[in-house]
């Protein structure tokens, strides 16, 4: 049976007419990705790398779709150029559901370093950022998704280990 938080995320994507998603494998996002693969309303195209995924989202948007990307914060450094010169320059609304690895509760020590830089990078790029610590914060997702498309901007939703652990 699907985790209710994972299903809520998918339901909010559908309610906000998101019909294209890409993802890179991630343990914390695995439940959402599993449901996404079974969801007819959203075309899911897995990516090898996050910058490739952003390119797919840009192409989908330019073709009339409403995209989103599911990724880890550890790859944020790789996508800075793509965010600035493609997504932001062309005013592509891109909700980014980002598993925020490296904070309290993280089991893998090497994930910690990028957590120290994630919010600063997003702030420097002027990307609205929302941090989900508790499962009940998922109630805010629908409004955040709507905001991305209303403002034609990327938005980042960081969901940390305490969020995912509490959602289990």
N, C-alpha and C positions, 0 to 999 in steps of 0.2 A: 504494500500500500504506500502511496506517495506521501511524503512529508507535507503537512498542511502549509508550511511556509513556502516550500518549493512550488506548490500548486498555486498559492496566492500570487507569487511572482509571475508565473505564467498567465494567470487570470488577469493581472494588471497589464501585462504586455498586450494581451488580446483586447482588453477594454480600451486601451489607448491606441488601437488600430496598428500596432507594430506587427508587421507581416514578414519581416526578414530579420534573422539573427545569425550571428556568427559567434563561435566560441573557440577557445583553446583549452585543452584538457586541464582540469583543476579538481582536486579532491573535494574542496569545499563547495564548488559549484556543480558537482557530479549529479546531484539529485535534480537540480533545475535543468541541466542539460539532458538528462534521461527523459524527463517529461517533455521537454522541447522537441526531442526527436520523434515523439509520438503525437505531436500537436499539428493537426492539419492546417490551422489558421496561420501558422508561422513557418515560413521556409527556413530551415536551419542548414547552414553550410559551415561545417567545421573548418577552422583555419590551422595552418601549421605555426604561424607566428601572429602576434597581435597587430603589427603594422600591415601585414597582408589582410587581416580581418578588417581593419579600418578602410583599406582600399576597396574591399568587397562591399562594405557598408556605404561608402561614397558612391560606388557604381549603382548599387541598389536604389539609393535615394535619387540619384539623377535619372533612374529609370522609373521613378514614381512610387517606390516602396517607402515604408517607414521602418528604418533599421535600428538595431541595437547590437552591442557587443558585450560578451561575457568574458572576463579576463582576470588575470592576477596583477596585483600592483607591482610585482617583481619585474614585469616587462614594461612598466611605465617609461623608464629611461629610453627604451628602444623606440617608443612611439612618439616622442616629443616632436620630431620634425614632421611626422605625418599629421599629428594633431594641429600644429601651427600652419603648415603650408597647404594642407588639403582640407581637413575638416573645418577649421576656423576660417581660413581664407575664403572658402566657398560657402560659408554660413550653413553648414550641414548640421542639422539637429542630430546629435548622437548620444543617446543614453548609454552610459558605460556602467554595467554592474560589475564591480571589481571586488574580488576576494582580497581582503586586506590582510596579507600575511605579514608576520613578524612582530605583532604586538603581544601583549600579555595573553597567555594561553596558547601561543604558538609552540609547536613541538619541534620544529626544525630551526636550529640556530642560524643557519646561513640566510634565512628569510628576514632576519631582524634588520640587516643593514638597509635594505630598500625601504622598509617601513619608516626609517628615520628621514627619508627624503620625499616620500609620496605626497604628502599634503603640501609641502613647499613647492614641488614641481607643479601641481595642479593650481596652486595659488598664483605662481608666477605666470602661468598661462591664462589666468583669469577664468578658470573653469569652475562654475558652481559645484561645490562638493558637500555631500551629505554622508554622515558616518553612522551606520547602524551598528549599535552594540547589543541591543536587546531585540528578541524576535518581534515584539509588539510594534517596533518602529517600522516594520514592513507596511503598516497602514499608510505611511507617508509616500509610498512608492508611486501610486497613481498620480498624485499631484506633481511629483518630481518629473515623471515621464511627460505629463502634459506641458510642464514648464519648458522642457527641452524643445518640444515642437513649436510651442507658442513663440519662443524667443529665437528659434533657429540657431541654437548653440548646443555644444556638447555639455553634458552634465555627468558628474561622477557620483556613484553611490558606492561607498566603501562599506563592505560587510565583513567584520572581523571574526576571529575565532570564537569569541564569546557569543556573537550573534548566531553563528552556525551551530555551535554546541547547544545553545538554548533552543534552537529550532529542531534539534534531533528528537 
